[in-house]
Amino acid sequence: MSLPDRHTFYNGKPRSNGSSGPTFQSIDPSTNKPICTIHTSSASEVEQAIRSANLAFPSWASTPPVERSRILLKAASLLRARNDELAKIETLDTGKPFSETSTVDIVTGADVLEYFAHLIASGGLNGEAFHLRDSAWVYTAKEPLGTCAGIGAWNYPIQIALWKSAPCLAAGNTMVYKPSEVTPLHAQFLAEIYTEAGLPDGAFNVVYGDGQVGSLLTKHPGVAKVSFTGQVATGRKVAGAAAGEMKYVTMELGGKSPVIVLPDVDVDQAVDGAMMANFFSTGQVCTNGTRVFVPEQLKTKFEEVLVRKMQYIRPGDLMDPNTNFGPLVSKIHYEKVLGYIKHGIDVDRARLLCGGPGRPESIPLGLKDGYWVRPTVFADCTDDMKIVREEIFGPVMSILTYSSLDEAVQRANNTELGLAAGVFGRDINQCHRVVKQLQAGITWVNTWGESPAEMAVGGWKQSGVGVENGRKGLEAWVRNKSTLVEMGGSVPTVFAKL
């Protein structure tokens, strides 16, 4: 399957720059075949996109929240109506099975859009008012920031685009959005849906390219905020550049998240949770629980149940509803993850419980050139191993054993990252006590991975700045104005005539 070329989108429509300028390919990861040509946005086109957003801002910001809500709800309705069509595009672009993209990616993105649309219609942007003294009172207002830059990640393209654009637009801002150059196909479809729903021209714009294009957005004086999702090293650079210009930032970065299995656990449930935390989306999830801490007395049973259940991971034709495991997203990432697996075997000397180098044996002949890896589990891991310390962002689980809960918590927290963490156990009080001690911004008890629209999520330590979603997520897209009103008609008398 091939798709028409993609060009910079601003002021309500795509803008072709002809045949000039650099291009890059969107690749189907399951086959390693190109599916679309993307035209990199030039500096001039980035400037035009920002100008378009700046021009649209005053009108959109002054549109009453209830009217903005109606437009965003219409966009959510269009997303739901075209769920399968968009899911197929996401599957082509990311390599995730259709069974996943059709039930998660667009669905959860539309949920967030719907949530913020309802929130602003029900007073979510209201300030507060209070009496300061008999003759004075104070009121506050939440005002939009202006033109904002959204820089997306490649693992959940349209979902992340909606996590950024939904609260941004709901708050009255405009956006210039740059998708990852690895998975860019969703961006124009989303822009067209916003336009069809009634969003004014220029309120949502799309530019394409790598970090150089992102840098133009980050440093531009016409951009008031930068929201970035991606790896820690890039996030530091983006945040530093934005902070140097005194811009608002939201950073959702990487993790090396722990799963702590408690001694009283239902082992089947814990294994299910660990598998979800490592192999969903082929392990390409920033919140993945890749360090699985298991009590020493449960080690053998946990491994036996895990090995037995690994048969239920089914790679194959991505459009087959039975397929639940896809390839990695790109050749570069495939080689990176494969390098970690080989390092775990040859250097770390961890015990390979299942998986390892090579493609899954069940892959059909027509997919042999894709970026497929085996879901891999290492056992007898130690905290100093590279596979345990560094974010792999692939389907690689590390099992570590512990002798006491205090030890497990201390080791779980011994990382500069703090995105997510989780606990599995029967004693819910003990689960709460343990999860309270974990240094992470997103935590789960007896489940893993769900991030509903109502739940604010964000990382601690090097895993991010600020939150997305929930009521706090809307606050990240407005600035506060406080006004003190003196009703007595007099000013302070410190300079009054003696």
RANOR-V419859 format. One record per helix or strand of 2 or more residues. SS is the DSSP state (helix for helix, strand for strand). FROM is the first residue (numbers start at 1). TO is the last residue. If there is no record, write none. Layout:
SS&FROM&TO ; SS&FROM&TO
//
This chain:
strand&9&10 ; strand&13&14 ; strand&23&28 ; strand&33&39 ; helix&43&62 ; helix&65&81 ; helix&83&94 ; helix&98&121 ; strand&129&133 ; strand&136&144 ; strand&147&151 ; helix&157&170 ; strand&174&178 ; helix&186&197 ; strand&204&207 ; helix&211&219 ; strand&225&229 ; helix&232&244 ; strand&248&252 ; strand&258&261 ; helix&267&283 ; strand&291&295 ; helix&296&312 ; helix&331&346 ; strand&351&354 ; helix&365&367 ; strand&376&379 ; helix&386&389 ; strand&396&402 ; helix&405&412 ; strand&417&418 ; strand&420&424 ; helix&428&437 ; strand&442&445 ; strand&460&461 ; strand&464&465 ; helix&470&475 ; strand&478&486 ; helix&493&495
//
